[in-house]
Amino acid sequence: VGSVIAFGFLANVATAGLPPYIPKEYGFFCAYIIMASLMAIALIVFTVGTPFYRKESFEKNTKPVLMPAVQRLLGGRHETLGKVALLGWLLLPTLIILSVLQVFRPSLSLTIVSLLVDLVCIGCLCVAHRDNSWLGEPDSITRCLDVVPKIIVGNVTFNVVYNTMFSLFYSQACQMDTRFAGRQLSGAFFNLGDAFPVIILTPLLERFIVPAAEKLLRREVTSNMKVLTGISVAIASQLVAAGLEYSRRTAEVLPIPSNCAPLGPDGHVRMSAMSAFFMVLPYALVGIGEVLVNPVLWHVAYTADPTMKSVMQAFCQFAMGGLPNAISAALTQATKNWTPNNLNDGNLPMVYVVNVIFCLAGCAVYVLVTRKSGSKGNEWLSSEDSGEETSDSEMQ
């Protein structure tokens, strides 16, 4: 419902207005006012409903979990990997500060520094926590740290491509023929191509597709297999988008300005004679990848240990949003000459190729950090998805 309102309605109001009720020049203003009003209503409903929430949910997990984890990491500071781990964790707040500064003072130098900090942070955490034997006997803290490399690399690899939906896909759609039923649609409208596969595929995946795959493969489908499959589908989205861009560039340029395209010397960039509805396909492929990656990594974080669910969920959220954004910003800066305001003067398919190369490298790193020595090396041969069962048996 939220996607339909945001992308299907408000995005179009922002770029084209809602004649005769909302003039085009007031489109963005009215879209923001409508969204702010809906958020205010949601806040009121949430506040009014507070007395009816289950009290048990506020009474569980009241035991502090963050400080024991910090103390455990500090206890290993004399080890080489302990120093590497502390450097990685200390760089996380630094990365947040740099991300905020980039919003207010965007610059190439700040983007490069942010990228380097991001890569060093990721590298330190993956190297230090690939094997946590340096922390001593396994417990709830080491069980959570065991999945840190998997959560980081899986989220970063996928979400760098996921971010292209709101930048490259949008720009490409806006320079295609967005007309429908006598009016222009916003390029953001086609984000619905991502939302609907998520809704449709999620129940089908667990009820039919995964069981069918297990019968075909004669083995259990592990979380690693799902994540790599999801990233592979995301790679396919980049290749499809590149093919569509080649087709768009060969199409006739229409004498019609696109309302959501950038402004040039002669007004908005003109649209090409190729329907923007073709962009639903790469959006849908990203949505399919989203179903295979995001819930799986949430599950890995949630089931790492029953006593640290909140901390791991927060970390997974940051790995999903904060860490990939610095890399996306750096890639955008590095390829900006290929994505000018008028895509006909650039080379957008090469940007998609760069993203594919990044994803392939990310897949290789993911395989590396999830293949561990000893008994954990069997993760690729049997299911490691039942984290709750593992944790329970170890605690017993």
N, C-alpha and C positions, 0 to 999 in steps of 0.2 A: 504493500500500500504506500509506504514511504517513497519507494522508487517511482511509482506511478505519479504521485503528486509532485515530487521534485523534478524528475526528468520529463515526465509526460505532460505536465501542466506548467509548473513555475518556470522551467527553463525556456519554454516557448513564450510565456508572458514577458520574460526579461528581454528577449531579443526582438520580439515582434509586437508586443502589447496584446491587448484583447479588444479589438475594435467591435462595436463602437464604445465600449465601456472604458477601456484603458488605452490611451494613445501610445504609439510606439516610443515616443521620447520619454514617457514615464514608466516604461516597462520594468526596468531594473528596480526603480524605487518601489513600485507596487509589489513586485515579487518579494523583495526583502521585507516589506511591511506584512505581507500575508504570512511569510515564513516565521517572522518574529511573533506574530499573533498566535499562530499554531503552537509554537514553542511555549508561549506564556500559558496557553490553555493546558498543555501537557503538564507544565509545572504545577498548576493549580490542582489538576486531577491527581497528580502524584502526592501532593501535600495533603489533600483532603482524604486520600485513601490510606495514609500512613497508619491510622489506628487499626486498620483491618489486616495489616500484614502479619504473617506468622512470627510470633515472638521467638520461636525456637531458633530461627535463622540468625537472630542477633545474639543468641546466647551461646552458640557453638563457636569453636575455634577462637576463643578469647585469649588463649595462651599466646604470648609474644613469640614470633617465629623469625623475624628479621634480624634482631640483635644476636641470637645464638649463631645464625649463619655468618654474620660479620665477624663474630669472635672466633669462629672456627677457621675462617679464612685468614684472619690475623695470626692465629696460632700456627699456621703453616708458612709464615713469611720467611722463615729461615731456609726453606727449600727453594730451589731454583724455579720450579714451576709455581711455587707459592708467590714469588715476586712477580712472575709473569701474570698470574691471575689477578693480583692486586692492581697491577697497572691497567689491565683490561677493565676491571670494574670501576676504577677511579676515572677512566676516560669517558664513562657513560654520562655523568653530569656535565663534563666538558663538552661533549657532543650536543647535549640539549641546549647549552648556552650558545654554542656556535650556530645551531639551527635557528634560534630566536634572533640572533644578530643578522643572519642572512636575510631575514624577512624585512628588517628595517634598513640595513645597509648592504644590499646585494652587490657583490663584486667578484671578479674572477679569482683574486688571491684568497678571499675568504672561502670560496667554494672549494679551492684546492686544499686549503688547510683542513676544512671540514671533511673532505674525502679521505685525506691521509689519516686523520684522527679516527674516522670510521673504520678504515681498513685495519689499522693497528689494533683498535679495540676488538674487532671481530677476530683477528688473528690470535691475539693474546688469549681470549676466552676459549677459542677452539683448541689451541695447543695445550693450555693448562688443564682444561676439563675433559679432554678426550679420555684421559685415564686419571682418576682421582685417588689412586692408591697412595699418593703422597700425603693425603689428609688422614690416613689411618684406617681404622675399621669402618666398613660401610654402615651408614645410618640414614636417617631421614634427609639430612643435609647433602650427603654425597649422592644419594639417589636422585635428588633434584639437580645437582650439578652435573650428573651423568648425561642428562638430556639437553643441557645448555647448547652444545655445539650443533646438535640436530635442529633445535628450535631456531637458532640464529641463521644457519646456512640455508635451511629450507625456506624460512620466511623472506630472507633478503633476496635469494635467487628468484623466487616467484614474484614478489611484490615490486621489484624493479620493473618487470614486464607489466604487472597489474597497473602500475602508475601510468603507463602509456594510454590507458583508456581516457584519462582526463587531460591529456596533452596531445599526443600525436594522433590518436584516433579522432579526437574532437576536431582538430585542425583539418584533418583529411576529409571528414564528413562535411564540414562547413564549406569546403571548396568543391563539393559535389552538388548535384541537383537536390536540394532539400524540400522542394515543393510537394505539398500533399493537400488535396481538397481545396485548392485555391489559395493556400497560404504557405509561407515558409516555416519549416520546423527548425528548431535549434539543433546544432550538432550534438548537444548533450542528450537530446531525446533518444538517441540510439543506444544510450546506456541501458535502456530497457532490454536490449539484446543480451546483456549480461545478467540482469535480474531474473528473467523468466527461466533460463536454463538452471539457475540455482534452485528455484522453487520446484521445477519439474523433476530435475535429475536426482535431487537428494534422496527422496524415498525410493526411487527406482534403483539407485546405486546399491543400497544396502539390501533391498529385498530381492533383486533379480540379477543385476550386473555382476556384483562381487561373487555371489554364489555360482553363477554361470562360469565366471573366470576361474574359480577354484576347481570346479569340475573339469574344465578344459586343461588347466595346468597340473591337476592332480596334486595340489599343494595349497596351503593357506596363503591368502593375499595379505602381506604384511603392510604396516604403515609406511615403510620405506618404499615399497613398490607403488603405493598410492601417491606418495609425494612426487616421486620421479615421473610417474605417468602424468600427474597434473602439470608439472613443469614442462613436460614434452608437449602437452596440448597447448600450453601457453606459447611455446616456441612456434607451434603450428599457426597460432593466431598472428604472430609477427610475419610469418611467411605469406599467409593469405592476405594480410594488409598490404604487404609489399607488392604482391601481384595485382591487387586492386588499384594501387597507386600508379603502377605502370599503365594499366588500362585507362585510368582517369586522365593521365597526361596525354594520351593519344586521342582523347575525345575532344570534340569541339568546345571552345570556350564560348559560353552564352553571354549575351549582352545584359545579363541580369545580375546585379550586385547581391551577394549573399549577406543576409542580415547578421550572421554570427561570424563572418570572416573578418580579418583585420582591415582597418582603414588604410587606404593608400592615397596617393596624390589626387586620384580621380574618384574617391569614395571607396566603398567596400570592394574587396577583391571579387571578381566575377566568378560565378559558379561554372562548372564544367557539365557537359551534357551526359552525365552518368548518374543514375539514381543513387542517393545517399543510403538507401535501404540495403544496398550491398554491404554496408559496414556492419549490419546486424551479425554477419557471419564471424568476423574476428572478435566482436564483442561477445558473442555466444561461446566461442572457444575459450576465451578468458574466464567466462562464467563456469564452464565445465571444469577448467583447471582449478578454479576457486573451490569448487565442491570437493575436489580430491586432495587439496593441500590444506586449506585453512582449518576445517573441522578436525582433520587428523592431527595437526600440530597443537590445536587447542586440547585435544584429548591427551596427547603426549604430556603436555604441561600439567593438565588437571590430574592425571593419574600417576605423576611422578612419585608423590607421597601424599597420603591423606591429610597430614598435619600442615602442609605448606601449599595448599591449593591456591590461596589468595595471592601469595607472593609470586608463584609460578605463572598464574594467569596475568598478573600485571607485567611480568617480564616478557611473556609471549606477546602481549599487546604492544609493548615498546619495540620488540624485534620485528613486529609486523608493520609498524608505522614509522617509528623514528629512525631505525638503522637504514632501511632502504632509501629513504628520502634524500639522504646526503649523497648516496651513489647516483640516484636519479638526477639530482641537481648538477652533479659533476658531468654526467653523460650529456645532459642538455647543453651545458656550456661548451663541451668539447665538440658537439655536433651542430652548434647553432648556425654555422654557415650552410648546412644542408637543409635547414628548416627556416627560410626567410618567411616574411609575411605572405608572399605569394609563392606557394609551393611549386608552381611551374618554373620558378627560377632556382629551385634547390634540388636536392637529391634525397628525398625522404626514404626511398627503399634502402639506402645505405645505412640510415639510422636503425632501421629494423634489423639489418644484418649485424650491426654492432650489438644490439640487444640479444640476438640469437647466440652470438659468440660468448657474450657474458653468461647467458643461461647454461650453455654447454660447459663452460668452465665451472659454474656453480654446481652443476650436477656431479662433475668429477670430484669437487671438494666435498660435496655431500656424501658421496660413496666413501670417501677417505675417512671422514670424521665419524661415520656410523659403523664402520668396520673396526671392531675392537678385538684385542687379543683375548685368548681364553674362551670361556663359555659364551661371552657376549658376542663372539664372532658368528654365532648361529642365528643372529637376528635376521639375516637375509635368507635363511633356510626355513625358519619357523616364525610364527607370529610373536611379535613383541608388543602387540596392541593391548594386551590384558595387563596394563600396568598396575591396576588395583590388586589383582591376584598376586603379582610378583611382590608388591610391597607387603601384603598381608603375610605371605609365606615367610618372607625374610624377617619380619618383626616377630613372628612366632618362633 
